[in-house]
Amino acid sequence: MITVFPFARVLLASLILRASLGLAAAQADRPDAAVPEEAIVKPDLMKRRTAEYDYDPPAAGSYQLPVLQPAVDGTVLGTDFKPVRLHDLMRDRVVVLSFIYTRCTDPKACMRATGALSELQRMSRQFPDVAQRLLLVTLSFDPAHDTPGVMARYGRVSLGYGVGCEWLFLTARTREDLAPLLEAYGQRVDARQKPSAFGPYYHPLRVYLIDPARQIRNIYSYGLLDPRLVMTDVQTVLLETDASRRR
């Protein structure tokens, strides 16, 4: 086997999600609401190519992902307003962690990240064994605005008709509580010096793949966040985990 840092073109996952899936989420509360065609997982979802990512991802288990650094712990708030340790939520699962803030409208940042996680959740419906062992986490770095209530609403919109792996929407009590986590994960967040239509903060897009031993195994930037590739990485880490436990 060879060690590979996967590089790929990315899915343009615009979170017109807050508009289009916002309507879907509202309709989902009606018992007679019809599930739209786009909410139904197609059997070839992992094989689908577009001009955005015109390649086939590598087969799961055909490469290795090195350990990059530990995935540090910290106290966060769930949508129930209760503090909880991040490691306690992970519970021996593979985790895909994204830092966002809900006021962001940048299609190359938070919108891309949330769209990619939404696609991952849909893909997980094709792999029930993976879905049980995969956790998606969206964590806001703007706790002054993104209260647990705001994150709960954001989650309902983002989930839409989604079923599959669990997806948590978290925040923190204060920016001071969150600062050690941001620093440890290398997630830079800067206040914009001038007003922007994209929101008050600038941050590079970073999405983290964390294994059951709470180690970061990959970090996806804007150009690498192809959900098919992330899912293949998830499966690769699970295969490795199972093999090591059989030894």
C-alpha positions as CSV (number, residue, x, y, z in Angstrom):
1,M,0.0,0.0,0.0
2,I,1.0,3.6,-0.6
3,T,0.3,6.6,1.6
4,V,-1.8,9.1,-0.3
5,F,-3.1,12.6,0.5
6,P,-6.1,12.6,-1.8
7,F,-6.3,15.7,-4.1
8,A,-9.4,16.3,-6.2
9,R,-11.7,18.9,-7.6
10,V,-14.7,19.6,-5.6
11,L,-18.5,19.4,-5.4
12,L,-20.0,22.9,-5.8
13,A,-22.6,22.4,-3.0
14,S,-24.3,25.7,-2.7
15,L,-26.3,26.1,0.3
16,I,-29.2,27.5,-1.5
17,L,-29.9,24.8,1.1
18,R,-31.1,27.5,3.4
19,A,-33.6,28.6,0.8
20,S,-34.4,25.4,-1.2
21,L,-34.0,23.0,1.8
22,G,-35.6,25.6,4.0
23,L,-38.8,25.1,2.1
24,A,-38.3,21.4,2.2
25,A,-37.9,21.4,5.9
26,A,-41.1,23.4,6.3
27,Q,-42.9,20.9,4.1
28,A,-41.5,18.0,6.0
29,D,-43.6,18.9,9.0
30,R,-46.8,18.1,7.0
31,P,-47.8,14.5,7.1
32,D,-49.0,14.6,3.5
33,A,-45.8,16.2,2.2
34,A,-44.3,14.3,-0.8
35,V,-40.6,13.5,-0.7
36,P,-39.0,15.3,-3.6
37,E,-37.1,13.3,-6.2
38,E,-33.8,15.0,-5.3
39,A,-34.1,13.7,-1.7
40,I,-34.1,10.1,-2.9
41,V,-30.6,8.5,-2.9
42,K,-29.7,7.1,-6.3
43,P,-27.7,3.8,-6.3
44,D,-24.9,5.3,-8.3
45,L,-24.3,8.4,-6.1
46,M,-20.7,7.4,-5.4
47,K,-20.0,6.9,-9.1
48,R,-21.5,10.1,-10.3
49,R,-19.2,12.4,-12.3
50,T,-19.8,16.1,-13.1
51,A,-17.6,18.7,-14.7
52,E,-16.7,19.8,-11.2
53,Y,-15.1,16.5,-10.3
54,D,-14.6,14.4,-13.5
55,Y,-12.7,11.5,-12.0
56,D,-13.3,8.2,-10.2
57,P,-12.3,8.2,-6.5
58,P,-9.9,5.5,-5.4
59,A,-11.3,2.3,-4.0
60,A,-11.7,2.2,-0.2
61,G,-8.8,0.5,1.5
62,S,-6.5,0.8,-1.6
63,Y,-4.4,3.6,0.2
64,Q,-3.5,4.7,3.7
65,L,-4.2,8.0,5.4
66,P,-1.5,9.0,7.8
67,V,-2.2,10.4,11.3
68,L,-1.8,14.2,11.1
69,Q,-2.4,15.2,14.7
70,P,-4.6,14.5,17.7
71,A,-8.2,15.7,17.5
72,V,-8.3,17.8,20.7
73,D,-11.2,17.8,23.2
74,G,-13.2,20.8,24.4
75,T,-16.6,21.8,25.9
76,V,-19.4,22.6,23.4
77,L,-23.1,23.2,23.6
78,G,-25.7,21.0,21.9
79,T,-29.0,22.2,20.7
80,D,-30.5,21.2,24.1
81,F,-28.4,24.0,25.6
82,K,-26.4,21.5,27.7
83,P,-22.6,21.5,27.8
84,V,-20.9,18.4,26.6
85,R,-17.3,17.3,25.8
86,L,-16.6,16.9,22.1
87,H,-14.8,13.6,22.7
88,D,-17.9,12.2,24.5
89,L,-20.0,12.9,21.4
90,M,-17.5,11.1,19.1
91,R,-18.1,7.8,20.9
92,D,-15.8,5.5,18.9
93,R,-17.0,6.7,15.5
94,V,-15.4,8.3,12.4
95,V,-16.2,12.0,12.6
96,V,-16.3,14.6,9.9
97,L,-16.0,18.0,11.6
98,S,-16.7,21.4,10.0
99,F,-16.4,24.8,11.6
100,I,-18.9,27.3,10.2
101,Y,-21.0,30.3,11.2
102,T,-24.7,30.6,10.1
103,R,-24.4,34.2,8.8
104,C,-21.9,33.2,6.2
105,T,-23.1,33.3,2.6
106,D,-19.8,32.6,0.9
107,P,-20.2,29.6,-1.5
108,K,-16.5,28.8,-1.1
109,A,-16.7,28.6,2.7
110,C,-19.5,27.6,5.1
111,M,-22.0,27.0,2.3
112,R,-19.7,24.6,0.6
113,A,-19.0,22.8,3.9
114,T,-22.6,22.4,4.9
115,G,-23.6,21.3,1.4
116,A,-20.8,18.7,1.4
117,L,-21.9,17.3,4.8
118,S,-25.5,17.1,3.5
119,E,-24.3,15.1,0.5
120,L,-22.3,12.8,2.8
121,Q,-25.4,12.2,4.9
122,R,-27.4,11.2,1.7
123,M,-24.5,8.9,0.6
124,S,-24.5,7.2,4.0
125,R,-28.0,5.9,3.3
126,Q,-26.4,3.6,0.7
127,F,-24.0,2.1,3.3
128,P,-26.0,1.3,6.5
129,D,-22.9,-0.2,8.3
130,V,-21.0,3.0,7.6
131,A,-24.0,5.2,8.7
132,Q,-24.0,3.6,12.1
133,R,-20.3,4.5,12.6
134,L,-20.2,7.9,11.0
135,L,-20.9,11.2,12.8
136,L,-21.1,14.6,11.1
137,V,-20.5,17.6,13.3
138,T,-21.1,21.3,12.4
139,L,-19.6,23.5,15.0
140,S,-20.2,27.3,15.0
141,F,-17.3,29.7,15.8
142,D,-19.8,32.6,16.3
143,P,-21.5,31.7,19.6
144,A,-22.7,35.3,20.3
145,H,-25.1,35.0,17.4
146,D,-25.2,31.2,16.9
147,T,-27.0,30.2,20.1
148,P,-28.2,26.6,20.5
149,G,-31.6,27.7,19.3
150,V,-30.1,29.2,16.1
151,M,-28.1,26.0,15.5
152,A,-31.2,23.9,16.0
153,R,-33.0,25.9,13.3
154,Y,-29.9,25.8,11.0
155,G,-29.8,22.0,11.5
156,R,-33.4,21.5,10.6
157,V,-32.9,23.4,7.4
158,S,-29.7,21.7,6.5
159,L,-31.0,18.2,7.2
160,G,-34.1,18.7,5.1
161,Y,-35.4,15.2,4.3
162,G,-32.0,13.7,5.3
163,V,-31.8,10.4,7.0
164,G,-28.7,8.3,7.4
165,C,-25.7,9.0,9.7
166,E,-26.2,11.3,12.7
167,W,-25.5,15.0,12.2
168,L,-25.0,17.3,15.2
169,F,-25.1,21.1,15.1
170,L,-23.1,22.6,18.0
171,T,-21.9,25.9,19.4
172,A,-20.1,27.2,22.5
173,R,-21.0,29.4,25.4
174,T,-18.5,32.1,24.4
175,R,-15.7,32.8,21.9
176,E,-13.2,32.5,24.8
177,D,-14.4,28.9,25.4
178,L,-14.1,28.0,21.7
179,A,-10.7,29.7,21.2
180,P,-8.5,26.8,22.3
181,L,-10.4,24.4,20.0
182,L,-9.9,26.8,17.0
183,E,-6.2,27.1,17.8
184,A,-5.6,23.4,18.3
185,Y,-7.4,22.5,15.0
186,G,-5.7,25.3,13.1
187,Q,-9.0,27.0,12.1
188,R,-8.3,30.6,11.6
189,V,-11.1,33.1,12.0
190,D,-10.7,36.8,11.3
191,A,-13.2,39.7,11.6
192,R,-13.5,41.4,8.2
193,Q,-12.2,44.9,8.2
194,K,-14.8,46.1,5.8
195,P,-18.5,45.2,5.5
196,S,-19.1,42.2,3.2
197,A,-22.1,40.5,1.6
198,F,-20.5,37.2,2.7
199,G,-20.8,38.0,6.4
200,P,-18.7,39.6,9.2
201,Y,-16.0,36.9,9.4
202,Y,-13.4,35.5,7.0
203,H,-12.0,32.0,7.5
204,P,-10.4,29.4,5.3
205,L,-12.5,26.3,4.7
206,R,-11.2,23.4,6.7
207,V,-13.1,20.1,7.2
208,Y,-11.6,17.4,9.4
209,L,-11.7,13.6,9.2
210,I,-11.2,12.1,12.6
211,D,-10.8,8.4,13.3
212,P,-12.3,6.4,16.2
213,A,-9.0,6.9,18.1
214,R,-9.6,10.7,17.9
215,Q,-6.8,11.4,15.5
216,I,-7.1,13.7,12.5
217,R,-6.5,11.7,9.3
218,N,-7.3,14.2,6.6
219,I,-8.1,18.0,6.3
220,Y,-10.1,19.1,3.4
221,S,-9.9,22.6,2.0
222,Y,-12.1,24.2,-0.6
223,G,-10.4,22.4,-3.5
224,L,-10.5,19.0,-1.9
225,L,-14.0,18.7,-0.5
226,D,-15.5,16.1,-2.8
227,P,-18.1,14.2,-0.8
228,R,-17.3,11.0,-2.8
229,L,-13.7,11.2,-1.8
230,V,-14.6,12.0,1.9
231,M,-16.9,8.9,2.0
232,T,-14.1,6.7,0.5
233,D,-11.7,8.1,3.2
234,V,-14.3,7.3,5.9
235,Q,-14.6,3.7,4.6
236,T,-10.8,3.4,4.4
237,V,-10.4,4.4,8.1
238,L,-13.2,2.0,9.1
239,L,-11.5,-0.9,7.2
240,E,-8.2,0.0,8.9
241,T,-9.9,0.2,12.4
242,D,-11.5,-3.2,12.0
243,A,-8.3,-4.8,10.7
244,S,-6.3,-3.5,13.7
245,R,-9.0,-4.7,16.2
246,R,-8.8,-8.3,14.7
247,R,-5.1,-8.5,15.3
